[in-house]
Amino acid sequence: MNYLEKTNQIYRCHDILDERVLGVIKNVKREYFLPQKYKSFSVTDIAVPLNSYQKMLVPSCEAKIIQAMEFHSNDNVLVVGTGSGYLVECISYLSNTVSSYEIDPVLFEFGKRNLDLYSQNRHKIFLNQNNIMNCLDKIIMYKKILFTCSIDSYLPFIEYLDTDARCFFFINQYKSPYKKGIIIDKTRNGYTVIENIVTSQTNKITD
């Protein structure tokens, strides 16, 4: 079984059926974005450590989020948590632009280096080494928002979402090392919540 066949089989087993998403996953070489000693685990469903307290999302989790967000070519996307840069690169194939915020300066440089070296869409990726909590007013500029870090509640962010925006959040669960992924669809009259998109180990947002 070659690399493409193995990748296709792995993701389809996790109900990743959107051909656009599968096409991006096949096109973006995930191993380029992993720390050197973990490159051989690029399509293994493990949470690869990026530093002492941050881990990459597992491949199936990344793909489920991309599929659930339903990115379109005219979307200007905000990603909170650049990490390795891999998720940012994948989203760049499905959207108009991607703006990303990373609070950790070392992780910011790691993600930036990966994207500078390996991105095929670097011209439409905009990286910021900043805490999104310091500039929440910028969230309204985007129709698709993705938080890769976890938070205790999405409620403080609702007022910053534009009408018709779709936002993915990881929510911490009480006395649990796992976070649950949800999607908020903002409407003119309020918002709706889509539960149980994914679960993952916790990387909490830093104040």
C-alpha atoms as one frame of an Amber mdcrd trajectory, in Angstrom:
protein
   0.000   0.000   0.000   1.522   3.343  -1.042   1.378   6.592   0.953  -1.709
   7.983  -0.796  -3.652   4.732  -0.428  -2.727   4.491   3.272  -3.717   8.113
   3.899  -7.031   7.699   2.087  -7.869   4.569   4.082  -6.970   6.129   7.451
  -9.110   9.217   6.987 -12.108   7.462   5.443 -12.192   5.189   8.506 -12.837
   8.343  10.537 -15.722   9.446   8.263 -13.690  12.036   6.379 -15.620  11.761
   3.123 -15.415  15.264   1.653 -13.248  14.894  -1.452 -12.041  18.504  -1.190
 -10.749  17.838   2.327  -9.174  14.527   1.335  -7.508  16.246  -1.620  -5.916
  18.859   0.634  -4.721  16.230   3.119  -3.050  14.301   0.296  -1.481  17.465
  -1.099  -0.037  18.936   2.140   2.892  16.878   3.438   2.176  16.740   7.157
   5.646  15.424   7.995   7.143  18.774   6.948   5.347  20.438   9.879   6.321
  17.957  12.604   9.354  18.199  14.920  12.273  16.249  13.481  12.040  13.190
  15.744   8.326  12.698  15.023   8.336  12.966  11.237   7.838   9.224  10.784
   4.516   9.518  12.680   2.975  11.994  10.247  -0.171   9.932   9.539  -0.308
   8.120  12.883  -3.233   9.149  15.075  -1.157  10.376  18.017  -0.856  13.825
  19.594   2.668  14.863  18.644   4.328  17.105  21.278   5.417  20.547  20.081
   6.855  21.583  23.449   6.445  20.678  27.118   2.772  21.686  27.256   1.463
  21.935  23.667   0.609  19.073  21.332  -0.592  18.907  17.757  -4.114  17.721
  17.159  -4.202  14.154  15.896  -4.653  13.844  12.098  -8.229  12.548  12.258
  -9.210  15.417  14.570  -7.669  18.001  12.222  -9.530  16.545   9.268 -12.874
  16.371  11.098 -12.598  20.037  12.033 -11.746  21.084   8.468 -14.664  19.054
   7.118 -17.137  20.402   9.697 -16.153  24.044   9.118 -17.159  23.852   5.426
 -14.587  26.346   4.177 -15.238  28.110   0.867 -12.920  29.859  -1.567 -14.215
  33.320  -0.603 -13.787  32.819   3.168 -11.357  34.963   5.134 -10.463  32.683
   8.036  -9.127  33.362  11.525  -7.157  30.617  13.289  -6.376  31.084  16.989
  -3.321  28.949  17.720  -0.889  28.658  14.802   0.973  25.714  16.316   3.068
  23.872  13.738   1.366  25.722  10.862  -0.037  22.520   9.355  -3.724  23.299
   9.949  -3.218  26.854   8.684  -1.654  25.512   5.484  -4.502  23.037   4.908
  -7.139  25.724   5.378  -5.311  28.047   2.962  -6.164  25.669   0.099  -9.883
  25.942   0.864 -10.233  29.666   1.591  -9.389  33.154   0.385  -7.042  34.172
   3.219  -5.973  32.802   6.607  -4.973  35.038   9.511  -3.466  33.227  12.474
  -2.625  34.236  16.054  -0.095  32.465  18.270   0.686  33.599  21.822   3.799
  31.459  22.404   6.852  33.166  20.803   8.831  29.931  20.339   5.865  28.130
  18.825   5.158  31.154  16.646   8.672  30.966  15.190   8.343  27.205  14.642
   5.067  27.572  12.770   6.313  30.575  10.797   9.469  28.738   9.746   7.445
  25.745   8.554   5.091  27.932   6.550   7.934  30.028   5.111   9.662  26.854
   3.943   6.812  24.619   2.855   3.637  26.613   2.248   2.328  26.746  -1.309
  -0.012  29.593  -0.331   2.235  31.746   1.849   1.068  34.907   0.072  -2.407
  34.586   1.585  -1.367  33.545   5.098  -0.943  36.312   7.696   0.753  35.417
  10.979   0.512  37.336  14.243   2.500  36.718  17.423  -0.164  38.000  19.791
  -2.855  36.955  22.255  -6.286  37.092  20.612  -7.717  38.046  24.011  -6.036
  41.435  23.553  -7.782  42.123  20.242 -11.182  40.426  20.331 -12.656  43.212
  18.221 -10.865  41.741  15.189 -12.969  38.543  15.323 -15.927  40.269  13.658
 -13.832  40.657  10.485 -14.037  36.911   9.777 -16.842  34.568   8.736 -14.928
  31.432   9.729 -13.052  31.276  13.040 -11.189  28.315  14.490  -9.839  28.068
  18.049  -7.284  25.238  18.299  -6.753  26.003  21.995  -9.412  25.259  24.608
 -11.571  27.650  26.628 -13.927  27.299  29.574 -16.917  28.934  27.845 -17.750
  30.250  24.385 -20.253  32.785  25.746 -17.794  35.712  26.078 -16.990  35.423
  22.374 -20.548  35.410  21.001 -20.875  39.203  20.901 -17.738  39.452  18.752
 -19.006  37.094  16.030 -20.464  38.604  12.889 -23.868  37.518  11.584 -23.579
  34.276   9.560 -20.171  33.521  11.074 -19.216  29.939  11.909 -16.808  29.369
  14.788 -15.158  26.210  16.116 -14.305  26.055  19.832 -12.678  23.474  22.069
 -14.454  23.563  25.449 -12.788  22.323  28.643 -14.714  19.662  30.539 -14.849
  19.669  34.323 -12.301  17.295  35.911 -11.434  15.796  32.525  -8.156  15.887
  30.551 -10.208  16.046  27.353 -11.849  18.940  25.590 -14.884  18.724  23.322
 -15.150  20.419  19.967 -18.285  22.397  19.112 -19.379  24.713  16.316 -21.291
  27.935  16.824 -23.326  29.319  13.915 -24.149  32.983  14.553 -27.499  34.115
  13.159 -29.326  37.412  13.012 -31.503  36.404  15.967 -28.950  34.545  18.068
 -26.841  31.436  17.514 -27.014  27.653  17.267 -24.618  25.093  18.716 -23.464
  21.896  17.023 -22.065  19.527  19.648 -19.626  16.617  19.585 -17.603  17.478
  16.493 -14.423  15.997  18.009 -12.707  15.384  21.358  -9.057  15.997  22.117
  -6.585  16.366  24.957  -6.475  19.828  26.494  -4.200  22.693  25.386  -5.759
  25.608  27.243  -5.660  29.197  26.052  -3.262  31.397  28.013  -4.460  34.711
  29.430
